[in-house]
Amino acid sequence: MGTWDIGPFDNDTAADFSYRVDEAPAEKKADVLRTAFREVIETGGDYLDSDVAVEAIASAALVAAQCPAGDPVTTAYGPKDPLPPLPDGLRPQAAASLDRILTEPSELLELWEESDGEEWKEGVRKLRAVLAGADADADTLTDA
């Protein structure tokens, strides 16, 4: 995996994944992200491959970008086309994926711990916090 920085799209695998998101019809884009989350979550306690984890982090960044406190995905390596509004149901899946990625056994976690792991982990935790905050906001609105 060629990696040039710590962001969700700062590696070859995520850049290739962006192309797959762009190629999907608008009504299937959420399914592409959902599949990335499912592949991570379904590993359970088994070893998590770094490429699968990278795609889930990129997907989580796309979901978080549509949350109130989310940062837009502006990198040239992200999807070229804007995503349609994504279902709120992707947020807990994205958060669960990030939790799994930060839990051993995870190849991506191991790779980052060999270098600038703390800064990378902080970026993943920030995405997780945005997703959790959006879910809390949605719960407050439905309780009102």
N, CA, C and O atoms as a MOPAC input file, in Angstrom:
PM7 MOZYME 1SCF
protein

 N      0.85900 1    -1.18500 1     0.00000 1
 C      0.00000 1     0.00000 1     0.00000 1
 C      0.88800 1     1.22600 1     0.00000 1
 O      1.73000 1     1.37800 1     0.88500 1
 N      0.71700 1     2.10300 1    -0.97800 1
 C      1.41100 1     3.36800 1    -0.98800 1
 C      0.63000 1     4.36600 1    -0.14900 1
 O     -0.53900 1     4.63400 1    -0.42300 1
 N      1.27200 1     4.91200 1     0.86700 1
 C      0.62200 1     5.86300 1     1.77300 1
 C      1.47700 1     7.11200 1     1.82300 1
 O      2.69600 1     7.02000 1     1.96000 1
 N      0.85500 1     8.28900 1     1.71200 1
 C      1.61300 1     9.52300 1     1.72400 1
 C      1.23100 1    10.45300 1     2.86000 1
 O      1.90600 1    11.45800 1     3.08100 1
 N      0.16400 1    10.14400 1     3.58700 1
 C     -0.21300 1    10.96100 1     4.74200 1
 C     -1.20000 1    10.16900 1     5.58200 1
 O     -1.45400 1     9.00200 1     5.28400 1
 N     -1.76800 1    10.77100 1     6.62900 1
 C     -2.60300 1    10.03400 1     7.57300 1
 C     -4.10000 1    10.14800 1     7.30200 1
 O     -4.89300 1     9.52000 1     8.00300 1
 N     -4.50400 1    10.92500 1     6.31500 1
 C     -5.92300 1    11.12200 1     6.04900 1
 C     -6.61100 1     9.89700 1     5.46600 1
 O     -5.94300 1     8.97900 1     4.98900 1
 N     -7.93300 1     9.87400 1     5.50100 1
 C     -8.70000 1     8.72500 1     5.02600 1
 C     -8.46600 1     8.36600 1     3.55700 1
 O     -8.66300 1     7.21500 1     3.16700 1
 N     -8.05400 1     9.32800 1     2.74600 1
 C     -7.85100 1     9.07000 1     1.31900 1
 C     -6.39300 1     9.22500 1     0.90600 1
 O     -6.09200 1     9.35300 1    -0.28100 1
 N     -5.49500 1     9.21300 1     1.87300 1
 C     -4.08800 1     9.44600 1     1.59300 1
 C     -3.30200 1     8.15600 1     1.37900 1
 O     -2.21300 1     7.97300 1     1.92200 1
 N     -3.88000 1     7.26800 1     0.57500 1
 C     -3.20500 1     6.01600 1     0.23400 1
 C     -3.81700 1     5.46800 1    -1.05900 1
 O     -4.92400 1     5.83900 1    -1.44900 1
 N     -3.07800 1     4.59200 1    -1.69800 1
 C     -3.50800 1     4.04900 1    -2.98700 1
 C     -4.82300 1     3.27900 1    -2.90100 1
 O     -5.66700 1     3.39600 1    -3.79000 1
 N     -5.00300 1     2.49900 1    -1.84600 1
 C     -6.21100 1     1.68000 1    -1.72600 1
 C     -7.45400 1     2.54900 1    -1.63500 1
 O     -8.45800 1     2.26800 1    -2.29000 1
 N     -7.39600 1     3.60800 1    -0.82500 1
 C     -8.55000 1     4.50400 1    -0.68700 1
 C     -8.81000 1     5.26500 1    -1.98400 1
 O     -9.96200 1     5.48500 1    -2.35900 1
 N     -7.74700 1     5.66300 1    -2.66400 1
 C     -7.92500 1     6.35800 1    -3.94300 1
 C     -8.61700 1     5.43900 1    -4.95500 1
 O     -9.50300 1     5.87900 1    -5.68800 1
 N     -8.22000 1     4.17300 1    -4.99600 1
 C     -8.88000 1     3.20700 1    -5.88400 1
 C    -10.33100 1     2.99500 1    -5.46200 1
 O    -11.21600 1     2.88300 1    -6.31100 1
 N    -10.57600 1     2.94000 1    -4.16300 1
 C    -11.93600 1     2.78700 1    -3.64300 1
 C    -12.81400 1     3.97000 1    -4.08600 1
 O    -13.98800 1     3.78500 1    -4.40900 1
 N    -12.25400 1     5.16100 1    -4.09800 1
 C    -12.99400 1     6.34300 1    -4.54300 1
 C    -13.50700 1     6.17500 1    -5.96200 1
 O    -14.62500 1     6.57200 1    -6.28700 1
 N    -12.68000 1     5.58500 1    -6.79000 1
 C    -13.09300 1     5.32400 1    -8.17100 1
 C    -14.30200 1     4.38200 1    -8.18700 1
 O    -15.23800 1     4.58000 1    -8.96200 1
 N    -14.27600 1     3.35600 1    -7.32600 1
 C    -15.39900 1     2.41700 1    -7.25500 1
 C    -16.67000 1     3.13000 1    -6.79400 1
 O    -17.75600 1     2.83700 1    -7.29300 1
 N    -16.54600 1     4.05000 1    -5.85900 1
 C    -17.70200 1     4.83300 1    -5.40400 1
 C    -18.22800 1     5.67700 1    -6.56400 1
 O    -19.43400 1     5.72100 1    -6.80200 1
 N    -17.33200 1     6.34100 1    -7.28100 1
 C    -17.74700 1     7.16400 1    -8.42000 1
 C    -18.44000 1     6.34500 1    -9.50200 1
 O    -19.38300 1     6.82700 1   -10.13000 1
 N    -17.99200 1     5.13200 1    -9.72600 1
 C    -18.55300 1     4.28700 1   -10.78900 1
 C    -19.92700 1     3.72400 1   -10.43600 1
 O    -20.67800 1     3.33300 1   -11.32900 1
 N    -20.26000 1     3.67700 1    -9.16500 1
 C    -21.55800 1     3.12600 1    -8.75400 1
 C    -22.67100 1     4.11300 1    -9.10700 1
 O    -22.47900 1     5.32300 1    -8.98500 1
 N    -23.81800 1     3.62100 1    -9.53900 1
 C    -24.95200 1     4.51700 1    -9.77100 1
 C    -25.34000 1     5.20100 1    -8.45400 1
 O    -25.10700 1     4.66100 1    -7.37300 1
 N    -25.92600 1     6.37800 1    -8.55900 1
 C    -26.26400 1     7.16400 1    -7.36600 1
 C    -27.02900 1     6.34800 1    -6.33600 1
 O    -26.76400 1     6.45700 1    -5.13900 1
 N    -27.97900 1     5.52800 1    -6.78900 1
 C    -28.80400 1     4.76900 1    -5.85000 1
 C    -28.04900 1     3.59000 1    -5.21900 1
 O    -28.57600 1     2.94500 1    -4.31300 1
 N    -26.83700 1     3.30100 1    -5.67800 1
 C    -26.03900 1     2.18500 1    -5.14900 1
 C    -24.82500 1     2.64300 1    -4.34100 1
 O    -24.12800 1     1.81100 1    -3.76000 1
 N    -24.56300 1     3.94000 1    -4.29500 1
 C    -23.37400 1     4.42700 1    -3.59000 1
 C    -23.40100 1     4.05600 1    -2.10900 1
 O    -22.37300 1     3.66200 1    -1.55700 1
 N    -24.54600 1     4.17500 1    -1.46300 1
 C    -24.65000 1     3.80300 1    -0.05000 1
 C    -24.34100 1     2.32100 1     0.13300 1
 O    -23.76100 1     1.93200 1     1.14600 1
 N    -24.72300 1     1.49000 1    -0.83800 1
 C    -24.43900 1     0.05800 1    -0.75300 1
 C    -22.93900 1    -0.22300 1    -0.81600 1
 O    -22.45200 1    -1.14400 1    -0.16000 1
 N    -22.21500 1     0.56000 1    -1.59400 1
 C    -20.76400 1     0.38600 1    -1.66900 1
 C    -20.14900 1     0.65100 1    -0.29700 1
 O    -19.28200 1    -0.09700 1     0.15600 1
 N    -20.60200 1     1.71800 1     0.36100 1
 C    -20.08700 1     2.04500 1     1.68800 1
 C    -20.50700 1     0.98300 1     2.70000 1
 O    -19.69700 1     0.54200 1     3.51500 1
 N    -21.76200 1     0.57900 1     2.64700 1
 C    -22.29000 1    -0.43900 1     3.57200 1
 C    -21.48500 1    -1.73300 1     3.46600 1
 O    -21.19400 1    -2.36900 1     4.47900 1
 N    -21.13000 1    -2.11800 1     2.25700 1
 C    -20.33800 1    -3.32900 1     2.05000 1
 C    -18.96900 1    -3.19600 1     2.70900 1
 O    -18.48300 1    -4.14500 1     3.32400 1
 N    -18.35200 1    -2.04200 1     2.58600 1
 C    -17.04900 1    -1.82000 1     3.22600 1
 C    -17.16600 1    -1.96600 1     4.73800 1
 O    -16.30200 1    -2.57300 1     5.37100 1
 N    -18.22100 1    -1.41800 1     5.31800 1
 C    -18.41700 1    -1.54700 1     6.76300 1
 C    -18.65900 1    -3.00000 1     7.16000 1
 O    -18.08200 1    -3.48800 1     8.13200 1
 N    -19.49500 1    -3.67400 1     6.41900 1
 C    -19.84200 1    -5.06300 1     6.72900 1
 C    -18.59900 1    -5.95100 1     6.69200 1
 O    -18.42400 1    -6.81200 1     7.55400 1
 N    -17.73400 1    -5.74300 1     5.69300 1
 C    -16.53000 1    -6.56300 1     5.58300 1
 C    -15.64000 1    -6.42100 1     6.81300 1
 O    -14.99500 1    -7.38700 1     7.22200 1
 N    -15.59500 1    -5.24200 1     7.40300 1
 C    -14.80200 1    -5.02700 1     8.61200 1
 C    -15.49400 1    -5.63700 1     9.82100 1
 O    -14.88100 1    -6.37400 1    10.59400 1
 N    -16.76100 1    -5.32800 1     9.97500 1
 C    -17.49700 1    -5.77600 1    11.16000 1
 C    -17.55400 1    -7.30100 1    11.22500 1
 O    -17.44600 1    -7.88100 1    12.30500 1
 N    -17.72300 1    -7.94300 1    10.08300 1
 C    -17.87000 1    -9.39700 1    10.06200 1
 C    -16.57700 1   -10.15200 1    10.34800 1
 O    -16.60100 1   -11.37600 1    10.47200 1
 N    -15.45100 1    -9.45100 1    10.45400 1
 C    -14.22400 1   -10.15800 1    10.80700 1
 C    -14.25300 1   -10.59200 1    12.26700 1
 O    -13.52100 1   -11.50000 1    12.66100 1
 N    -15.10400 1    -9.94100 1    13.07900 1
 C    -15.15400 1   -10.30100 1    14.49900 1
 C    -13.77800 1   -10.18500 1    15.10600 1
 O    -13.14600 1    -9.13200 1    15.02900 1
 N    -13.31300 1   -11.25300 1    15.70700 1
 C    -11.99300 1   -11.25800 1    16.32600 1
 C    -10.90700 1   -11.79700 1    15.41600 1
 O     -9.75800 1   -11.94400 1    15.83400 1
 N    -11.26900 1   -12.09900 1    14.15300 1
 C    -10.28000 1   -12.58200 1    13.19900 1
 C     -9.38500 1   -11.43200 1    12.74500 1
 O     -9.71200 1   -10.26100 1    12.93500 1
 N     -8.26200 1   -11.78200 1    12.14700 1
 C     -7.31100 1   -10.79400 1    11.65200 1
 C     -7.96300 1    -9.91200 1    10.58900 1
 O     -8.57300 1   -10.42500 1     9.65100 1
 N     -7.84100 1    -8.60500 1    10.72400 1
 C     -8.43700 1    -7.64200 1     9.80100 1
 C     -7.37800 1    -7.14500 1     8.82800 1
 O     -6.39500 1    -6.52500 1     9.23500 1
 N     -7.58000 1    -7.41600 1     7.54700 1
 C     -6.67200 1    -7.00600 1     6.48200 1
 C     -6.65900 1    -5.48100 1     6.33900 1
 O     -7.70100 1    -4.83600 1     6.46100 1
 N     -5.50600 1    -4.91900 1     6.08600 1
 C     -5.38800 1    -3.45500 1     6.01300 1
 C     -6.19100 1    -2.85000 1     4.86400 1
 O     -6.76900 1    -1.77500 1     5.02300 1
 N     -6.23900 1    -3.52100 1     3.70400 1
 C     -6.98400 1    -2.95700 1     2.57500 1
 C     -8.47500 1    -2.84100 1     2.88700 1
 O     -9.11400 1    -1.85800 1     2.51200 1
 N     -9.02300 1    -3.82900 1     3.56500 1
 C    -10.43100 1    -3.79300 1     3.95400 1
 C    -10.66100 1    -2.64500 1     4.93300 1
 O    -11.65500 1    -1.92500 1     4.83500 1
 N     -9.73500 1    -2.48000 1     5.87800 1
 C     -9.84500 1    -1.40800 1     6.87100 1
 C     -9.75200 1    -0.02500 1     6.21900 1
 O    -10.50100 1     0.88500 1     6.57500 1
 N     -8.85000 1     0.12400 1     5.28400 1
 C     -8.67500 1     1.41000 1     4.59600 1
 C     -9.95900 1     1.81100 1     3.86700 1
 O    -10.35500 1     2.97600 1     3.91000 1
 N    -10.60500 1     0.86500 1     3.20500 1
 C    -11.85400 1     1.17700 1     2.50700 1
 C    -12.95600 1     1.58600 1     3.48200 1
 O    -13.76000 1     2.46600 1     3.17700 1
 N    -12.99400 1     0.95400 1     4.64500 1
 C    -13.99700 1     1.31500 1     5.64600 1
 C    -13.72700 1     2.70300 1     6.22400 1
 O    -14.66900 1     3.44900 1     6.49000 1
 N    -12.47300 1     3.05700 1     6.41900 1
 C    -12.15300 1     4.39400 1     6.91700 1
 C    -12.54700 1     5.44500 1     5.87700 1
 O    -13.11200 1     6.48100 1     6.22900 1
 N    -12.25700 1     5.19000 1     4.62000 1
 C    -12.65500 1     6.12000 1     3.55900 1
 C    -14.17900 1     6.24400 1     3.52300 1
 O    -14.71100 1     7.34400 1     3.37800 1
 N    -14.86900 1     5.13200 1     3.65300 1
 C    -16.33700 1     5.15300 1     3.68200 1
 C    -16.84500 1     5.94500 1     4.87400 1
 O    -17.78200 1     6.73200 1     4.74400 1
 N    -16.23600 1     5.74200 1     6.03300 1
 C    -16.63700 1     6.47400 1     7.23700 1
 C    -16.43100 1     7.97600 1     7.05700 1
 O    -17.23900 1     8.77500 1     7.53000 1
 N    -15.36200 1     8.35600 1     6.38000 1
 C    -15.12600 1     9.77800 1     6.12400 1
 C    -16.21800 1    10.36000 1     5.23700 1
 O    -16.62400 1    11.50700 1     5.42500 1
 N    -16.69700 1     9.58100 1     4.27300 1
 C    -17.77400 1    10.04800 1     3.39600 1
 C    -19.08400 1    10.19400 1     4.16300 1
 O    -19.83900 1    11.13900 1     3.93300 1
 N    -19.35500 1     9.26000 1     5.07400 1
 C    -20.56100 1     9.35900 1     5.89600 1
 C    -20.43500 1    10.54700 1     6.85200 1
 O    -21.36700 1    11.34000 1     6.99100 1
 N    -19.28500 1    10.66400 1     7.50400 1
 C    -19.06800 1    11.76000 1     8.46500 1
 C    -19.15600 1    13.12500 1     7.78700 1
 O    -19.56900 1    14.10200 1     8.41200 1
 N    -18.77300 1    13.19900 1     6.52500 1
 C    -18.82700 1    14.47400 1     5.80000 1
 C    -20.25300 1    15.00500 1     5.70100 1
 O    -20.45500 1    16.20800 1     5.53800 1
 N    -21.23800 1    14.12400 1     5.79900 1
 C    -22.63400 1    14.55000 1     5.72700 1
 C    -23.23900 1    14.78500 1     7.11000 1
 O    -24.42500 1    15.09600 1     7.22100 1
 N    -22.43900 1    14.63800 1     8.16100 1
 C    -22.89700 1    14.90400 1     9.52400 1
 C    -22.68100 1    16.38500 1     9.85200 1
 O    -21.81900 1    17.02700 1     9.25300 1
 N    -23.45100 1    16.92900 1    10.79100 1
 C    -23.32700 1    18.35500 1    11.11500 1
 C    -21.90500 1    18.81600 1    11.45500 1
 O    -21.51000 1    19.90700 1    11.04500 1
 N    -21.14500 1    18.03300 1    12.17700 1
 C    -19.79200 1    18.44800 1    12.56000 1
 C    -18.72800 1    17.84400 1    11.64700 1
 O    -17.53500 1    17.95400 1    11.93100 1
 N    -19.14400 1    17.21300 1    10.56600 1
 C    -18.21100 1    16.53900 1     9.68000 1
 C    -17.45800 1    17.47700 1     8.76900 1
 O    -17.95100 1    18.54300 1     8.40000 1
 N    -16.26500 1    17.06800 1     8.41600 1
 C    -15.44700 1    17.81600 1     7.46500 1
 C    -15.72800 1    17.31200 1     6.05400 1
 O    -15.82800 1    16.10400 1     5.83500 1
 N    -15.85300 1    18.21400 1     5.10800 1
 C    -16.06200 1    17.76800 1     3.72800 1
 C    -14.82400 1    17.03000 1     3.21200 1
 O    -13.70100 1    17.30200 1     3.63800 1
 N    -15.04500 1    16.10900 1     2.30600 1
 C    -13.93900 1    15.39300 1     1.66500 1
 C    -13.53900 1    16.22000 1     0.45100 1
 O    -14.24700 1    16.25700 1    -0.55500 1
 N    -12.40100 1    16.87600 1     0.56300 1
 C    -11.97600 1    17.79600 1    -0.49200 1
 C    -10.70900 1    17.34100 1    -1.21200 1
 O    -10.26100 1    18.00700 1    -2.14500 1
 N    -10.13500 1    16.23800 1    -0.80100 1
 C     -8.91300 1    15.76400 1    -1.41900 1
 C     -9.15600 1    15.31800 1    -2.86800 1
 O    -10.24100 1    14.84800 1    -3.21000 1
 N     -8.16400 1    15.47000 1    -3.68100 1
 C     -8.24900 1    15.02800 1    -5.07400 1
 C     -8.33800 1    13.51300 1    -5.17300 1
 O     -8.68000 1    12.98600 1    -6.23100 1
 N     -8.03500 1    12.80000 1    -4.08500 1
 C     -8.05000 1    11.34000 1    -4.09700 1
 C     -9.38500 1    10.76200 1    -3.65100 1
 O     -9.57300 1     9.54600 1    -3.69300 1
 N    -10.30900 1    11.60800 1    -3.22600 1
 C    -11.64800 1    11.16900 1    -2.85800 1
 C    -12.53200 1    11.08400 1    -4.08600 1
 O    -12.08500 1    11.37300 1    -5.19600 1
 N    -13.77800 1    10.69400 1    -3.90000 1
 C    -14.69900 1    10.63500 1    -5.04100 1
 C    -14.78800 1    11.98500 1    -5.75600 1
 O    -14.78900 1    13.04200 1    -5.12500 1
 N    -14.86000 1    11.92300 1    -7.05300 1
 C    -14.94100 1    13.15400 1    -7.86000 1
 C    -16.35500 1    13.72800 1    -7.85300 1
 O    -16.54600 1    14.94300 1    -7.91400 1
 N    -17.33900 1    12.83800 1    -7.77800 1
 C    -18.73400 1    13.26600 1    -7.83100 1
 C    -19.30400 1    13.37100 1    -6.42300 1
 O    -18.98100 1    12.55000 1    -5.56500 1
 N    -20.15000 1    14.37300 1    -6.17200 1
 C    -20.78300 1    14.46400 1    -4.85500 1
 C    -21.67700 1    13.25400 1    -4.60600 1
 O    -22.32700 1    12.74700 1    -5.52000 1
 N    -21.69900 1    12.80600 1    -3.37200 1
 C    -22.57500 1    11.69300 1    -3.01500 1
 C    -23.97300 1    12.20800 1    -2.73000 1
 O    -24.13500 1    13.31200 1    -2.21100 1
 N    -24.97900 1    11.42300 1    -3.06100 1
 C    -26.34000 1    11.80100 1    -2.68100 1
 C    -26.45300 1    11.72000 1    -1.15600 1
 O    -25.57600 1    11.14800 1    -0.50800 1
 N    -27.50300 1    12.27400 1    -0.58000 1
 C    -27.67500 1    12.12800 1     0.87200 1
 C    -27.66000 1    10.64300 1     1.24600 1
 O    -28.35400 1     9.82200 1     0.64700 1
 N    -26.84800 1    10.33300 1     2.25100 1
 C    -26.70100 1     8.95200 1     2.68800 1
 C    -27.65900 1     8.65000 1     3.83000 1
 O    -27.97800 1     9.54500 1     4.61200 1
 N    -28.12400 1     7.41500 1     3.94600 1
 C    -29.04200 1     7.06700 1     5.02900 1
 C    -28.36300 1     7.18600 1     6.39600 1
 O    -27.19600 1     6.82400 1     6.54800 1
 N    -29.09100 1     7.69000 1     7.37700 1
 C    -28.55500 1     7.81800 1     8.73300 1
 C    -28.12600 1     6.46900 1     9.29700 1
 O    -27.25300 1     6.40900 1    10.16300 1
 N    -28.72600 1     5.39800 1     8.81900 1
 C    -28.39400 1     4.06300 1     9.30000 1
 C    -26.95700 1     3.64400 1     9.02400 1
 O    -26.48200 1     2.66900 1     9.60700 1
 N    -26.25800 1     4.35500 1     8.15300 1
 C    -24.85200 1     4.04800 1     7.89900 1
 C    -23.95000 1     4.51500 1     9.04300 1
 O    -22.84900 1     3.99300 1     9.21800 1
 N    -24.41400 1     5.49400 1     9.81900 1
 C    -23.55600 1     6.05600 1    10.87300 1
 C    -23.13600 1     5.01800 1    11.90500 1
 O    -21.94400 1     4.91200 1    12.19200 1
 N    -24.06700 1     4.24100 1    12.48300 1
 C    -23.61500 1     3.24600 1    13.47000 1
 C    -22.72200 1     2.16600 1    12.85600 1
 O    -21.82500 1     1.65000 1    13.52200 1
 N    -22.96300 1     1.82800 1    11.60000 1
 C    -22.10500 1     0.84400 1    10.93400 1
 C    -20.69800 1     1.40400 1    10.74600 1
 O    -19.70600 1     0.69900 1    10.93200 1
 N    -20.62800 1     2.67600 1    10.37700 1
 C    -19.32900 1     3.32600 1    10.21100 1
 C    -18.58900 1     3.37000 1    11.54300 1
 O    -17.39700 1     3.06900 1    11.60600 1
 N    -19.29200 1     3.74400 1    12.60200 1
 C    -18.66700 1     3.82800 1    13.92600 1
 C    -18.17700 1     2.45200 1    14.38300 1
 O    -17.07400 1     2.33300 1    14.91600 1
 N    -18.98600 1     1.41700 1    14.17700 1
 C    -18.59100 1     0.06500 1    14.56400 1
 C    -17.36000 1    -0.38600 1    13.77500 1
 O    -16.49000 1    -1.07000 1    14.31400 1
 N    -17.29200 1    -0.00900 1    12.51900 1
 C    -16.13000 1    -0.35200 1    11.70100 1
 C    -14.86800 1     0.30100 1    12.24900 1
 O    -13.82000 1    -0.33700 1    12.34800 1
 N    -14.97700 1     1.56900 1    12.60200 1
 C    -13.80800 1     2.27200 1    13.13600 1
 C    -13.36600 1     1.66100 1    14.45700 1
 O    -12.17000 1     1.51800 1    14.71300 1
 N    -14.33300 1     1.30000 1    15.29500 1
 C    -13.99200 1     0.63500 1    16.55900 1
 C    -13.21500 1    -0.65500 1    16.29300 1
 O    -12.21500 1    -0.93300 1    16.95500 1
 N    -13.68100 1    -1.43500 1    15.32400 1
 C    -13.01600 1    -2.70300 1    15.00200 1
 C    -11.61900 1    -2.47800 1    14.45800 1
 O    -10.69600 1    -3.22000 1    14.79600 1
 N    -11.44900 1    -1.46600 1    13.62300 1
 C    -10.14200 1    -1.17500 1    13.03300 1
 C     -9.12300 1    -0.82100 1    14.10700 1
 O     -7.94100 1    -1.13500 1    13.97300 1
 N     -9.57600 1    -0.17400 1    15.16400 1
 C     -8.67400 1     0.23000 1    16.25400 1
 C     -8.50900 1    -0.85500 1    17.31400 1
 O     -7.97500 1    -0.59800 1    18.39300 1
 N     -8.97100 1    -2.07100 1    17.00400 1
 C     -8.88200 1    -3.19300 1    17.93600 1
 C     -8.06400 1    -4.31200 1    17.30800 1
 O     -8.29100 1    -4.66900 1    16.15200 1
 N     -7.11600 1    -4.86800 1    18.05300 1
 C     -6.33500 1    -6.01400 1    17.57200 1
 C     -7.24200 1    -7.22400 1    17.39000 1
 O     -8.22700 1    -7.34900 1    18.11800 1
 N     -6.95900 1    -8.09700 1    16.47500 1
 C     -5.88000 1    -8.03300 1    15.49200 1
 C     -6.30100 1    -7.24500 1    14.24500 1
 O     -7.27900 1    -7.57800 1    13.57500 1
 N     -5.54300 1    -6.20800 1    13.96400 1
 C     -5.82500 1    -5.31600 1    12.84300 1
 C     -4.50200 1    -4.94800 1    12.17300 1
 O     -3.64800 1    -4.29100 1    12.76900 1
 N     -4.35200 1    -5.37800 1    10.93900 1
 C     -3.11100 1    -5.10500 1    10.22200 1
 C     -2.85600 1    -3.61400 1    10.08300 1
 O     -1.72300 1    -3.16500 1    10.25500 1
 N     -3.88600 1    -2.84200 1     9.77500 1
 C     -3.69300 1    -1.40400 1     9.59900 1
 C     -3.24300 1    -0.75300 1    10.90700 1
 O     -2.35400 1     0.09800 1    10.90800 1
 N     -3.85300 1    -1.15000 1    12.00300 1
 C     -3.43300 1    -0.64000 1    13.30900 1
 C     -1.97400 1    -0.98400 1    13.57200 1
 O     -1.20500 1    -0.13600 1    14.02500 1
 N     -1.59400 1    -2.21700 1    13.29300 1
 C     -0.20500 1    -2.62900 1    13.48900 1
 C      0.75100 1    -1.80100 1    12.62700 1
 O      1.79800 1    -1.35800 1    13.09900 1
 N      0.38400 1    -1.60000 1    11.37500 1
 C      1.24300 1    -0.82100 1    10.47500 1
 C      1.43100 1     0.61000 1    10.98100 1
 O      2.54400 1     1.13600 1    10.96500 1
 N      0.34400 1     1.23500 1    11.42900 1
 C      0.45200 1     2.60500 1    11.91300 1
 C      1.18600 1     2.68000 1    13.24200 1
 O      1.85300 1     3.67800 1    13.51400 1
 N      1.08200 1     1.67200 1    14.06100 1
 C      1.80500 1     1.69500 1    15.33400 1
 C      3.30900 1     1.57600 1    15.13100 1
 O      4.08600 1     1.88400 1    16.03500 1
 N      3.72100 1     1.13000 1    13.95100 1
 C      5.13900 1     1.06100 1    13.62300 1
 C      5.68900 1     2.41900 1    13.20000 1
 O      6.90400 1     2.58800 1    13.09900 1
 N      4.80900 1     3.39100 1    12.95100 1
 C      5.27600 1     4.71100 1    12.50500 1
 C      4.57300 1     5.80600 1    13.29800 1
 O      4.79200 1     5.93000 1    14.50300 1
 N      3.73600 1     6.59900 1    12.64400 1
 C      3.09600 1     7.75500 1    13.26800 1
 C      1.68800 1     7.38300 1    13.74500 1
 O      0.70600 1     8.03700 1    13.39500 1
 N      1.61300 1     6.33900 1    14.53600 1
 C      0.33000 1     5.76800 1    14.90700 1
 C     -0.57900 1     6.66400 1    15.71300 1
 O     -1.79100 1     6.64300 1    15.49800 1
 N     -0.05700 1     7.44000 1    16.62000 1
 C     -0.92300 1     8.24900 1    17.49000 1
 C     -1.69000 1     9.30700 1    16.69000 1
 O     -2.88300 1     9.51000 1    16.91500 1
 N     -1.02300 1     9.96700 1    15.77900 1
 C     -1.69700 1    10.99100 1    14.97300 1
 C     -2.76400 1    10.35600 1    14.07600 1
 O     -3.85400 1    10.90600 1    13.92100 1
 N     -2.45100 1     9.20700 1    13.49200 1
 C     -3.42500 1     8.49100 1    12.66400 1
 C     -4.61900 1     8.05100 1    13.49900 1
 O     -5.76700 1     8.25000 1    13.10100 1
 N     -4.34700 1     7.45000 1    14.66500 1
 C     -5.43600 1     7.00100 1    15.53600 1
 C     -6.31900 1     8.17200 1    15.96100 1
 O     -7.53800 1     8.02800 1    16.04700 1
 N     -5.72200 1     9.31300 1    16.22600 1
 C     -6.50200 1    10.49100 1    16.60300 1
 C     -7.43800 1    10.90600 1    15.46400 1
 O     -8.57300 1    11.31400 1    15.71200 1
 N     -6.97200 1    10.80700 1    14.22900 1
 C     -7.83100 1    11.11600 1    13.08900 1
 C     -9.00200 1    10.15600 1    12.97900 1
 O    -10.12200 1    10.57500 1    12.68700 1
 N     -8.75700 1     8.87500 1    13.21000 1
 C     -9.83000 1     7.87400 1    13.18000 1
 C    -10.81200 1     8.13600 1    14.32400 1
 O    -12.02600 1     8.05400 1    14.13600 1
 N    -10.28700 1     8.44900 1    15.49600 1
 C    -11.16300 1     8.74800 1    16.64800 1
 C    -12.00800 1     9.99800 1    16.39100 1
 O    -13.15500 1    10.07700 1    16.83200 1
 N    -11.44700 1    10.96100 1    15.68600 1
 C    -12.21400 1    12.17000 1    15.36200 1
 C    -13.38800 1    11.82800 1    14.44900 1
 O    -14.50000 1    12.31400 1    14.65600 1
 N    -13.14100 1    10.99900 1    13.44600 1
 C    -14.23300 1    10.53900 1    12.57800 1
 C    -15.30100 1     9.84000 1    13.41300 1
 O    -16.49600 1    10.06300 1    13.22200 1
 N    -14.86000 1     8.99700 1    14.33600 1
 C    -15.77000 1     8.23900 1    15.20200 1
 C    -16.61700 1     9.19700 1    16.04600 1
 O    -17.81700 1     8.98400 1    16.21700 1
 N    -15.99700 1    10.23800 1    16.56500 1
 C    -16.71200 1    11.21400 1    17.39500 1
 C    -17.75900 1    11.97000 1    16.58400 1
 O    -18.85700 1    12.22400 1    17.08000 1
 N    -17.43900 1    12.32800 1    15.35700 1
 C    -18.40600 1    13.00700 1    14.49000 1
 C    -19.61000 1    12.10300 1    14.25400 1
 O    -20.75300 1    12.55100 1    14.34000 1
 N    -19.35500 1    10.83800 1    13.96000 1
 C    -20.44100 1     9.88900 1    13.72000 1
 C    -21.29100 1     9.69200 1    14.97000 1
 O    -22.51800 1     9.64900 1    14.88200 1
 N    -20.66100 1     9.57300 1    16.11600 1
 C    -21.38600 1     9.39300 1    17.37700 1
 C    -22.18700 1    10.64200 1    17.72400 1
 O    -23.31000 1    10.54400 1    18.21600 1
 N    -21.61300 1    11.81000 1    17.46900 1
 C    -22.32100 1    13.05900 1    17.74000 1
 C    -23.54000 1    13.22100 1    16.86200 1
 O    -24.57500 1    13.71800 1    17.30800 1
 N    -23.42200 1    12.80800 1    15.62600 1
 C    -24.56400 1    12.90200 1    14.70600 1
 C    -25.67000 1    11.96100 1    15.15900 1
 O    -26.84800 1    12.31000 1    15.08900 1
 N    -25.30000 1    10.76800 1    15.62300 1
 C    -26.30600 1     9.83300 1    16.12600 1
 C    -26.98600 1    10.38300 1    17.37300 1
 O    -28.19700 1    10.23500 1    17.53400 1
 N    -26.21700 1    11.01800 1    18.25800 1
 C    -26.80300 1    11.60100 1    19.46700 1
 C    -27.75000 1    12.73400 1    19.10500 1
 O    -28.81100 1    12.88000 1    19.71300 1
 N    -27.36600 1    13.54000 1    18.11000 1
 C    -28.24700 1    14.62700 1    17.65800 1
 C    -29.53700 1    14.06600 1    17.08400 1
 O    -30.61600 1    14.60000 1    17.34000 1
 N    -29.43200 1    12.98800 1    16.30700 1
 C    -30.62500 1    12.36500 1    15.71100 1
 C    -31.52900 1    11.79300 1    16.80000 1
 O    -32.75200 1    11.89900 1    16.71000 1
 N    -30.92900 1    11.18300 1    17.83400 1
 C    -31.71700 1    10.63300 1    18.93800 1
 C    -32.44600 1    11.74000 1    19.68900 1
 O    -33.59600 1    11.56300 1    20.09000 1
 N    -31.79400 1    12.86800 1    19.87900 1
 C    -32.41500 1    14.00200 1    20.57400 1
 C    -33.60800 1    14.52000 1    19.79100 1
 O    -34.63900 1    14.85500 1    20.37500 1
 N    -33.47700 1    14.58700 1    18.47900 1
 C    -34.56700 1    15.08000 1    17.64400 1
 C    -35.76300 1    14.13100 1    17.67900 1
 O    -36.91100 1    14.57500 1    17.68900 1
 N    -35.49500 1    12.82800 1    17.69800 1
 C    -36.60300 1    11.88200 1    17.70000 1
 C    -37.26000 1    11.77200 1    19.07600 1
 O    -38.42600 1    11.39200 1    19.17900 1
 N    -36.51100 1    12.10400 1    20.13900 1
 C    -37.06500 1    12.07500 1    21.48600 1
 C    -37.91300 1    13.30100 1    21.79500 1
 O    -38.74400 1    13.27800 1    22.70300 1
 N    -37.69700 1    14.37300 1    21.03400 1
 C    -38.38100 1    15.64100 1    21.31600 1
 C    -39.83200 1    15.61000 1    20.89700 1
 O    -40.54400 1    16.59900 1    21.06600 1

